[in-house]
Amino acid sequence: MPIQDTDAWKSAEWRYSSIQAALTLPFPGLAKSPGEIIEELEGIVNECPKFYPAVLELGLRRMAGGADGSEVEQIETGLRLMLDLGDPQHTEEEAAALHDNLEDLWRFDLCQRCLETLVERFPDKALFWDHLGNATAQLGEVETALRHAAKATALAPDNAHFRCNHGLFCLMAGNASEAEIHLSAALRLDPGNEVTKGNLKIQKYLARHGGNFSDYLVRPVDREQIERLSDNDELERLDELCATYNFDRLQALGRNLAAAQDSRSRCANMVKTLENYFDFVDRVSSMAGLLYEDIAHVHQNFHTIMHKFIFKFADVDRETIEDVCKSLLEYYGFLAGEELVSSAEFKRFRAMVRRDKKGLVDKMEGYNEIRHDRGLDEEEKEAICDELFDGDHLWPHL
């Protein structure tokens, strides 16, 4: 009897569908925590070890939580089960979803391994060759990625997305002239595609200045353009320009961490932590054109920002503060290595963060203690907050 017809499979299918339904339409007060979802998935896998949707999601959720051990093998096992037991009509869709999830986790190494299995099983699927090219390129193996891209575009010559990626890999290799050929072809196939238009702008920049895509991500800030936009009160364009620089720097850091075996497991959490932290800094700074690489601004206002951060997000714990501090030091250390931040400024910032981190943890714990103390009235709690945060929590902006 096929395993899909067994009671264990049908029960697992029903339980898994219930989890997905709850995630899609969570009822107020009944939303499950990530840990509770993992426990439910573990129960499904224990009941039916071959129910691959739960096997794959359990591995992905464990990986998203920062683990880096058995979940890698679990994802590879889930992929094999999917290929052996899944509906062939849905293979491409399910494999693409796995690829997207691993890409969101910056696990291009595992993505590459899974896609190598897929192209071996389905050598005529252009999508899998394209995805394999992307994962391989992100790991720094650009020449191999170009061969994969050539395979994808040969199988699907009229696919604008594959053409665009082929051009991007050429930019990663530092071949701007070859990139222009593929990107122009992609634009002819899909004239309105904004990604292709953006890549063509990068191609033009590299054609003028030299270098490759990694160099572009850490290009020097055009201070004259920023000053001009500021002087002309073109604040929307100024914000857009600075947001582009900020995004590119985080991408550069992420690619650097994801390509190294000793740092890829913490890459997704670090990039997400930085995105959330700088989004908060942007909101409390109340200024146009904030550049994340402005270490002087973050250094000067670090304690005020952290006081507001702890007060605003009542669920902040020791791990959160340590993650923020580690991520900031990783980010500015990377930028210092790229000479976008002064090495001396970074060392001063690092010394301050290391010196004052414990004090911030103590303030967080003090705040959490009074928040849950029913013996204190609101006036007493406010007086303690004022002492803990030096009054910084009272004002929405710096």
C-alpha positions in Angstrom: 0.0 0.0 0.0 1.4 3.5 -0.9 2.5 5.4 2.2 0.1 8.2 1.2 -2.8 5.9 1.9 -1.7 4.9 5.4 -3.4 6.2 8.5 -0.1 7.8 9.7 0.3 9.8 6.5 -3.4 11.0 6.5 -3.1 12.0 10.2 0.1 13.8 9.5 -1.4 15.5 6.5 -4.4 16.7 8.6 -2.3 17.9 11.5 0.1 19.8 9.1 -2.8 21.4 7.3 -4.2 22.6 10.7 -0.8 24.3 11.4 -0.8 26.0 8.1 -4.4 27.2 8.5 -3.6 28.6 11.9 -0.6 30.4 10.5 -2.6 31.9 7.6 -5.6 33.0 9.8 -4.4 33.2 13.4 -7.2 33.8 15.9 -6.5 36.6 18.4 -4.9 35.1 21.5 -4.4 31.7 20.0 -1.3 32.4 17.9 1.4 29.8 18.6 5.0 30.7 19.3 7.9 29.5 17.0 8.8 27.0 19.7 5.2 25.6 19.9 5.1 25.2 16.1 8.4 23.3 16.2 7.0 21.0 18.9 3.9 20.3 16.8 6.1 19.6 13.7 8.2 17.2 15.8 5.1 15.4 16.8 4.0 15.0 13.2 7.5 13.7 12.1 7.6 11.3 15.0 4.2 9.9 13.9 5.1 9.8 10.2 8.8 10.2 9.5 8.3 10.2 5.8 5.8 13.1 5.7 8.2 15.3 3.9 6.4 18.7 4.2 6.7 18.6 8.0 10.3 17.2 7.7 11.3 20.1 5.5 9.5 22.8 7.5 10.9 21.5 10.8 14.5 21.7 9.4 13.9 25.2 8.1 12.4 26.4 11.3 15.2 24.9 13.4 17.7 26.6 11.1 15.9 29.9 11.3 16.2 29.6 15.1 20.0 29.6 14.8 20.7 25.9 15.1 23.2 24.4 12.7 23.4 20.6 13.1 20.9 17.9 12.4 18.5 20.2 10.6 20.9 20.3 7.6 20.6 16.5 7.2 16.9 16.8 7.9 16.4 19.2 5.0 18.4 17.0 2.7 16.3 14.0 3.9 13.1 16.0 3.3 14.2 16.7 -0.3 14.9 13.1 -1.0 11.5 12.1 0.4 9.9 14.9 -1.7 11.4 13.5 -4.9 10.5 9.9 -4.0 7.0 10.4 -2.6 5.8 13.8 -3.9 3.4 14.4 -6.8 5.6 15.0 -9.9 3.2 17.7 -11.0 4.2 19.8 -8.0 7.9 19.1 -7.8 9.0 22.3 -9.5 6.7 24.4 -7.2 7.8 22.6 -4.0 11.5 22.8 -5.0 11.2 26.5 -5.8 9.6 27.1 -2.3 12.5 25.2 -0.7 15.0 27.3 -2.6 13.3 30.6 -1.6 13.2 29.6 2.1 16.9 28.7 2.1 17.7 31.9 0.2 15.8 33.9 2.9 18.0 32.2 5.5 21.2 33.0 3.4 22.0 29.3 3.3 23.3 29.3 -0.2 25.6 26.4 0.6 22.7 24.1 1.4 20.7 25.6 -1.5 23.5 24.6 -3.8 23.6 21.0 -2.5 19.8 20.6 -2.9 19.9 22.1 -6.4 22.7 19.8 -7.5 20.4 16.9 -6.6 17.6 18.5 -8.5 19.5 19.1 -11.8 20.9 15.6 -11.6 17.3 14.3 -11.4 15.8 16.9 -13.8 18.6 18.0 -16.2 16.1 19.7 -18.6 14.5 22.0 -15.9 15.9 25.5 -16.7 14.5 26.9 -13.4 16.7 24.5 -11.4 19.8 25.5 -13.4 19.0 29.2 -12.8 18.6 28.7 -9.1 21.8 26.6 -8.9 23.6 29.4 -10.7 22.4 31.9 -8.1 23.4 29.8 -5.1 26.8 29.1 -6.6 27.4 32.7 -7.5 26.5 33.9 -4.0 29.1 31.5 -2.6 31.7 33.2 -4.8 32.1 30.4 -7.4 31.2 32.8 -10.2 32.7 31.0 -13.2 30.8 27.8 -12.3 27.7 29.9 -11.8 28.1 31.3 -15.3 28.1 27.8 -16.8 24.9 27.0 -14.9 23.3 30.3 -16.2 24.3 29.4 -19.7 22.5 26.1 -19.3 19.4 27.8 -18.1 19.3 30.3 -20.9 20.0 27.6 -23.5 17.0 25.6 -22.2 14.8 28.7 -22.0 16.2 31.4 -24.3 13.1 33.6 -24.0 13.0 33.7 -20.3 13.8 37.3 -19.2 14.5 36.3 -15.6 17.1 33.8 -16.5 18.7 36.3 -18.9 18.8 38.9 -16.2 20.5 36.6 -13.8 23.0 35.6 -16.4 23.8 39.2 -16.7 24.1 39.7 -13.0 26.6 36.8 -12.7 28.7 38.5 -15.4 28.7 41.6 -13.2 29.9 39.4 -10.3 32.7 38.2 -12.5 33.6 41.8 -13.4 32.6 41.4 -17.1 30.5 44.5 -17.7 30.5 44.2 -21.5 29.2 40.6 -21.4 26.7 41.6 -18.8 25.3 44.3 -21.1 24.5 41.7 -23.7 22.4 39.5 -21.4 20.7 42.4 -19.6 19.8 44.2 -22.8 18.3 40.9 -24.1 16.4 40.5 -20.8 15.0 44.0 -21.1 13.8 43.4 -24.7 12.0 40.3 -23.5 10.4 42.2 -20.5 10.7 46.0 -21.1 9.1 47.0 -17.8 11.2 44.8 -15.5 12.6 47.0 -12.7 15.2 44.5 -11.6 16.7 44.3 -15.0 16.7 48.1 -15.2 18.4 48.3 -11.9 21.1 45.8 -13.0 21.7 47.8 -16.1 22.4 50.9 -14.0 24.9 48.8 -12.1 26.4 47.7 -15.4 26.9 51.2 -16.5 28.5 52.2 -13.2 31.0 49.3 -13.4 31.7 50.0 -17.1 32.8 53.5 -16.0 34.6 52.7 -12.8 35.7 49.1 -13.2 35.5 46.3 -10.6 32.7 43.8 -10.0 29.4 43.5 -8.3 31.0 43.1 -4.8 32.9 46.4 -5.4 29.7 48.1 -6.4 28.0 47.2 -3.2 30.7 48.9 -1.2 31.2 51.9 -3.6 32.0 55.2 -2.0 29.1 57.4 -1.1 28.5 60.3 -3.5 28.7 63.0 -0.9 28.2 65.8 -3.5 25.0 64.3 -4.7 23.7 63.9 -1.1 24.6 67.5 -0.3 23.0 68.7 -3.5 19.7 66.9 -2.8 19.7 68.2 0.8 20.4 71.8 -0.3 17.5 71.6 -2.8 15.1 70.1 -0.2 14.7 67.0 -2.4 14.2 64.9 0.7 12.3 62.0 -0.9 15.1 61.4 -3.4 17.7 61.9 -0.7 16.0 59.1 1.4 15.8 56.8 -1.6 19.5 57.3 -2.4 20.6 56.7 1.2 18.3 53.7 1.5 20.0 52.2 -1.6 23.5 52.6 0.0 22.2 51.1 3.2 20.6 48.1 1.5 23.8 47.5 -0.6 26.0 47.6 2.5 23.8 45.0 4.3 23.8 42.8 1.2 27.6 43.0 1.0 27.9 42.0 4.7 25.4 39.2 4.2 27.2 37.8 1.1 30.5 37.9 3.0 29.0 36.0 6.0 27.1 33.5 3.9 30.2 32.6 1.8 32.3 31.7 4.9 31.6 28.3 6.5 32.2 29.6 10.0 29.7 32.4 9.8 26.9 31.3 7.5 24.8 29.8 10.3 24.5 33.2 12.0 24.2 35.3 8.9 20.4 35.5 8.6 19.9 36.4 12.3 22.6 39.1 12.1 21.3 40.7 8.9 17.7 40.7 10.4 18.9 42.1 13.7 20.7 45.0 11.8 17.6 45.7 9.6 15.4 45.9 12.7 17.9 48.0 14.7 18.6 50.5 11.9 14.9 50.8 11.1 14.4 51.8 14.8 17.4 54.2 14.6 15.9 55.8 11.4 12.6 56.4 13.2 14.0 57.9 16.3 16.6 60.0 14.5 13.9 61.9 12.6 16.3 63.1 9.9 16.4 62.8 6.2 19.2 60.9 4.5 20.4 58.6 7.3 23.3 56.5 6.3 23.8 53.4 8.4 27.6 53.7 7.9 27.5 57.0 9.8 29.2 55.4 12.8 29.7 58.8 14.5 25.9 59.3 14.7 25.3 55.8 16.2 28.3 56.2 18.6 27.2 59.6 19.8 23.6 58.5 20.4 24.2 54.8 21.3 23.0 54.9 24.9 19.9 57.1 24.1 19.0 54.8 21.2 19.3 51.7 23.4 17.3 53.3 26.2 14.5 54.0 23.8 14.9 50.5 22.3 14.6 48.8 25.6 11.6 50.9 26.6 9.8 50.6 23.3 10.1 46.8 22.9 9.1 45.5 26.3 10.1 41.9 25.4 13.8 42.8 25.0 16.0 40.3 26.9 19.7 39.7 27.4 20.0 37.7 24.2 18.5 40.6 22.1 20.9 43.2 23.5 23.8 40.8 22.9 22.6 40.2 19.4 22.4 43.9 18.7 25.9 44.6 20.0 27.5 41.7 18.2 25.8 42.6 15.0 26.8 46.2 15.1 30.4 45.3 15.8 30.3 42.8 12.9 28.8 45.4 10.6 31.1 48.3 11.4 34.1 46.0 11.5 33.2 44.9 8.0 32.8 48.5 6.8 36.2 49.4 8.4 37.8 46.6 6.5 36.3 48.0 3.3 37.5 51.5 4.3 34.0 52.9 4.4 34.4 53.6 8.2 37.5 54.9 9.9 39.4 52.1 11.6 40.1 54.4 14.5 36.4 55.3 14.9 35.5 51.6 14.8 38.0 50.8 17.5 36.6 53.6 19.7 33.0 52.4 19.1 33.9 48.7 19.8 35.6 49.7 23.1 32.5 51.6 24.1 30.1 48.8 23.2 32.1 46.2 25.1 32.5 48.4 28.1 28.8 49.5 28.4 26.9 46.3 27.3 26.6 45.0 30.8 25.1 48.2 32.0 22.5 48.1 29.3 21.6 44.5 30.2 21.3 45.6 33.9 18.9 48.4 32.8 16.9 46.0 30.7 16.6 43.6 33.6 15.7 46.5 36.0 13.0 47.7 33.6 11.5 44.2 33.2 11.4 43.7 36.9 9.4 46.9 37.6 7.1 46.3 34.7 5.8 43.2 36.3 5.8 44.5 39.9 2.2 44.9 40.9 3.3 46.5 44.2 4.4 49.7 42.4 2.0 52.3 41.1 2.5 54.0 37.7 4.1 57.1 39.3 6.7 54.9 41.1 7.4 53.0 37.9 7.9 56.2 36.0 10.3 57.5 38.5 12.4 54.4 38.3 12.2 54.5 34.5 13.4 58.1 34.6 16.4 57.0 36.6 17.2 53.9 34.5 16.9 55.7 31.1 18.1 59.2 32.1 14.7 60.5 30.8 15.5 59.3 27.2 12.3 57.2 27.1 10.1 60.3 27.4 10.9 61.7 24.0 10.1 60.0 20.6 13.2 61.4 18.9 16.8 62.0 19.6 
